[in-house]
Amino acid sequence: MILLLSGSLRVGSTNEALLRTAQVVAAEAGVRAVVHAGLGRLPHFNPDDDREPLPAAVAEMRAAIDAADALLICTPEYAGTLPGAFKNLLDWTVGGTEICDKPVAWVNVAAPGRGQGAEATLRTVLGYTGAAIVEAACARVPVGRADVGEDGVVADAEVRRRVGDVLGLLAAAGAGQA
C-alpha cells in the first residue's frame, strides 16, 4: 500500500488533486493507494508530547505511515519552504521509526521554476527521519487549477502516465522492502 500525503490544507488544491489522481491511477494498475486526510487534525509539535501515549491524531498518522509500503508526498511551497502544517506532520515523524528506511518520493505540481524550496526542505527533513528517498520516482508534474475536473481528479493522459510511472517505481521499491 502506498500512503499519499498532501502538504496542503487548502480544499481542492492542485496537490490534493494530484494525489486523488494517483489514487485512481494506482487502482487502475492494481496497486492500493490511500490518501491520508489527517493533516489538519495534528496538534502543534511539542517534543514533550512525543511520548506514549501520543496524541490520538499523531498515533493514527504514525500507524498509517507504519502500515504503508511506501509514501508519496505532494506539497506546495509556501514562503520558499514547506507549509507549516506539513512541516509539523514531518516533525511528528522524526521521533518515531515509521519512516526509517521506507521508500518515499514526491511529486511537485508547481509551475516550472517554482517549488524548489519545498523540495530542498523536504529532502533535508526526510534525511532526519531516515527515509529511503526513491530519486527516480521524485518528479515535477505541473498541474494548474484548470487541469482539475469537477471530480477533483486530473484527466490529462500525460499527467496520468507520469503519475503511473512514479507509482510504479514506488511500488517496486516498497515491494523490495517487504
N, C-alpha and C positions, 0 to 999 in steps of 0.2 A: 504494500500500500504506500502510495506517495501522499504525504501531507502537504497541502497547499497553504502557504502562509502569506496573507496580504499585509503590507505595511501601511495601508491606508484605512482610515476610519470613515472616509467620505462614501456615502451611499452612491452606488453606481459609478465608482471610479474606474478609470481605464485599467488600473492594476487588478481590481476585483473582476472586471470583465475578462481580462486575460486568464485569470485563474479559473473562472467559470468555463471559459472556452477550453482550458486544459482539462478540466473535469470531463467535459463532453468528448473531447478527442481521446482521452485515456479510456473512457468507457467503450468507445468505438473500436479501440485496439485491444480490449480485454484486460486493461490494467485498471486497478481500483485506485482512485484518487479522491481525497476528501478535503474539502475546504474547511479550515479551522476558522471559526467565527467568533472567537473569544477575546480578540484584541482589546476591545473597549471595556471589557469586564475586569481586566487585570488591575490590581492595586499598584500604586507607585512603588517602585523597587526600594526596599529598605533592607540592608544586609542583616539587620536584627531580626527581620521576619523570614529570612531564608533558612528556616529550620522547621523540623516537624513540630506540630502539624503545620504544613504550608497553608496559606490562604486557599480556599476551595478553587478559585479560578486558576491559580498557579498550578495546583496539583493536577487539575484537569488538563491544562495545557502541556505540562511535562509528561503526563501519561499519554497524551495524543502523540507527542514527539517520540516518546519511547516506543510506542506501538508501530510507528512508521518504519518502512524500509529505507525511505529517502525523503528529503524535503525539497520543495520547490518554493522559492520566495519571489514575490513580485512587490516591490515597494517604490513609492515615489521618492523624490529628493525634496527636501524642504530646507531652505536656507543653507544649501551646499552640503547637506549631510542627510542622515536618516531622520524621518519624522520622530518626534519624541516618544509617541506611543509605541512605535515599533522598536525603538532602541530600548524602551522599558521592557518589552517582551524578551528581547535578547538578554538584557541584564538579568532577568529571572532565570535564564538558562545557564549562565556562567557557573553558578554554584552547584549545578547538577551535572550528571554524566550522560544525560539523554542524547545530546547531540554529538558527544565524543565519538569520533570515527564513523559517524553517519554520513552517507553521501548527501551533499547539499549543492544546489545550483540556484541561480536566479535568472529571471528574465527582466530586462529593463525595457519598459514600454515608452519611455520619454522620447521626444523628438530628437533627431540627430544633434549631437553637440551638447546634450543635456543629460544629467543623471550620473555623471562620473563621480561626484562627491559621495552620493549614496552608495555606489558600488565600492568605492575605496573604503568607506567606513564599514560597510557590511563585511568586506574581506577581513578587515582588522578585527572586528568583534568576533566573527566566526573563528578566527585564529585562537582567540582566548577560550572558545568553547571546545576546541579540538575537532571541529567539523572536518570532514573529508570533502573539500571542495572539488566538484567534478568540473574542471575547467572547460572541457569540450561542451558541456551542457549549459554553461553560462552564455546567455545570448541577449542581443539587442533586437527587439521586435517592436518597432514603433506602432502604437495604437492611438488613434485620435478618438475623441468622443463621437465623431460622425461614423466611425467604424463599428460602433457598438449598436446592435439591434435592440429592439424593444424588449426582447427576452434577456438582455444583459450579456449576450454572447456575441463574439466576433464571427461573422460568416465568411470573411475573406479566406479563400483557399490557400493563399501563400502563408498567411498568418497561421492557419491551422496546420499546414505542413511543417512549418518551423517549430511550432509548439510540439507537434508529434515527434520531431527529431529530438528535442530537448527531453521529452518524457521517455523516449526510447533509451537514450543514454543514461538517464537517471534510474530507470527501471533495471537496466543491466547492471549498473553499479550497485543498486540496492540488492539485487539477487546475488551478487558476489559477496555481499556482507552476511547473507543468511547462513 
